[in-house]
């Protein structure tokens, strides 16, 4: 069953990336495939449970793919989909705005 999307395109975008962890996951995966531990280390303050939940949600929304390797210990890699990569201009705009804001407040 398909998820019902809001009528407003801005609300749709916010629904997909409104969580601060999701934006940081996107930021980290823009550079390429990463393992769970690499994401956890880069993001820092996020708990393993919350990171896992966000990754699963983003996978369900079609923003990233998860590839598990049958190894011990388990090896799992995350990669952005084409849809995930299409958010690059949004993240670039957020970066530019944040840098400008920081320079005004410094």
C-alpha positions in Angstrom: 0.0 0.0 0.0 1.5 3.3 -1.0 2.0 6.1 1.5 -0.4 9.0 1.0 1.5 12.1 0.3 0.5 15.7 1.4 -0.8 18.0 -1.3 1.9 20.6 -0.5 5.3 19.7 -2.1 7.1 21.5 0.8 5.3 19.3 3.3 6.2 16.2 1.3 9.9 17.2 1.4 9.7 17.9 5.1 8.0 14.6 5.7 11.0 12.8 4.1 13.9 14.8 5.7 12.5 16.7 8.6 14.4 14.7 11.2 17.8 16.2 11.9 19.4 12.8 11.8 18.0 12.1 8.3 19.6 15.3 7.0 23.0 14.3 8.5 22.7 10.8 7.1 22.0 12.3 3.6 25.0 14.6 4.1 27.3 11.7 4.9 26.0 9.4 2.1 26.4 12.1 -0.6 30.1 11.2 -0.6 29.4 7.6 -1.3 28.6 4.3 0.4 29.1 4.0 4.1 28.9 1.3 6.8 26.7 1.6 9.8 29.7 2.3 12.1 31.0 5.0 9.9 27.6 6.8 9.9 27.4 6.4 13.7 30.9 7.8 14.2 30.3 10.7 11.8 26.9 11.7 13.2 28.0 11.3 16.8 25.3 12.0 19.3 22.7 9.7 17.7 21.9 6.4 19.5 22.2 3.1 17.6 18.5 2.6 18.0 17.5 6.0 16.5 20.1 5.7 13.7 18.7 2.2 12.8 15.1 3.5 12.8 16.0 6.5 10.6 17.9 4.3 8.1 15.0 1.9 7.9 12.6 4.7 7.3 14.8 6.2 4.7 15.1 2.8 3.0 11.3 2.4 3.1 10.9 5.9 1.5 13.3 5.0 -1.3 16.1 7.4 -0.3 18.8 4.8 0.3 19.5 1.1 -0.1 20.9 -1.3 2.5 23.2 -4.1 1.5 23.9 -6.8 4.1 26.8 -9.2 3.6 26.6 -12.7 5.1 29.7 -12.3 7.3 30.6 -12.5 11.0 30.6 -9.9 12.3 27.7 -8.6 10.1 28.7 -6.1 7.4 26.0 -3.7 6.2 26.5 -0.8 3.8 24.2 2.1 2.9 24.1 3.9 -0.4 21.8 6.7 -1.6 19.4 5.9 -4.4 18.9 8.2 -7.3 16.0 9.8 -5.4 18.3 10.3 -2.4 21.0 11.9 -4.6 18.4 14.2 -6.1 18.2 15.9 -2.7 21.8 17.3 -3.2 20.6 20.8 -4.3 18.4 21.0 -1.2 21.4 20.1 1.1 23.6 22.5 -0.8 21.1 25.3 -0.3 20.9 24.4 3.4 24.7 24.5 3.7 25.0 27.9 1.9 22.2 29.3 4.1 23.8 27.9 7.3 27.2 29.3 6.4 25.8 32.8 5.7 23.8 32.7 9.0 26.9 31.6 10.9 29.0 34.4 9.4 26.4 37.0 10.4 26.3 35.7 14.0 30.1 35.5 14.4 
